[in-house]
Amino acid sequence: MSKRAKIISAVVVVVAIGVSVAWSQIRTRVVEEMDRQIGLMAARGVAVTCKDRTVYGFPFRIELACADPGLTAKDGTTVSAKALRAVTLLYNPFLVIVELDGPFTLRRPDGVAVDASWKVLQASIRLGSSGPERVSIAADDLDIAASGGDRPPVKLVAAHGELHARHAADATGPFDADLAAQFDRATLTEAAKPLGPEKLDITLDATVLGVPAPGAPEPGKAWAANGGKVELRNLSLVTSKEMKVEGTGSFGPRPDGLVDGRIRLTASGLERVASGGKLSPELAAVATGFLFMGAPVETGDKRGRALDLVIEQGRLKLGKMALGTLPAVYNP
């Protein structure tokens, strides 16, 4: 072996040893930080589980995998999934990619239950010096069902769904967030009855203010005490080229846990879906009432109608039409 070859071999060996030592040290720090965070959450009354935890990915990645991830809050709320995998690259440690396998379940002591499944769900988390700065979640073949209390079960099915969250630009507190969501070719039902036409494209742009700290024992009550509210910059419901409904406004919890708010709705194309047999009789009546009571407006290149959705002590009214009630954010 030539002298040059010996030098190259020696350098390769030294680099390999250095990478191995560095990776081992980083792995140790990752495990220690996970244990520390789990301990902090336990001190707040939140028990975290992550069975069969493994950390691997040598030499350039740190990958975490565990089975049956979940948590149990102090009030008895439980959250669980089938499996979790997370990865970050050593040269870009502030970006974490997470994959979660369903089914997902959430159970609350008051009987509220959420069940979700999907084909693929992936999340990306951008970290900063003080914690997550941005979180994005995307899922295909999404199926979410919620039930509980005196409310009929609600279900959302979508070919694709996305949720993006970041620290709010106009934050009043450390946990306020800007939210953006999108659901493609979605179907909404309540007690198996349609809440709109099939194959809706839904987009949402909002800011949530007064968000309580993670692990708060009574998050709904804390949100109300913080003066919490949702500022809805835009909610858009579109079905092909037939119908479009957009909404802006705000709503939030009262001190008694009920919701107050007002959302300005603007719609075009309702006459086609109201008379085309694509809505349930109840929703067709709502669409017809919107057409008769709404004020004429121009919506782009179309003419539409505008009407306020008013929420008073949880009771929903569209113009003079009563639409039912919203559940309380918390029970005082």
Summary of the structure (lengths in Angstrom):
residues: 332
radius of gyration: 24.7
end to end distance: 81.0
largest distance: 91.9
contacts: 980
relative contact order: 0.07
helix: 20%
strand: 54%
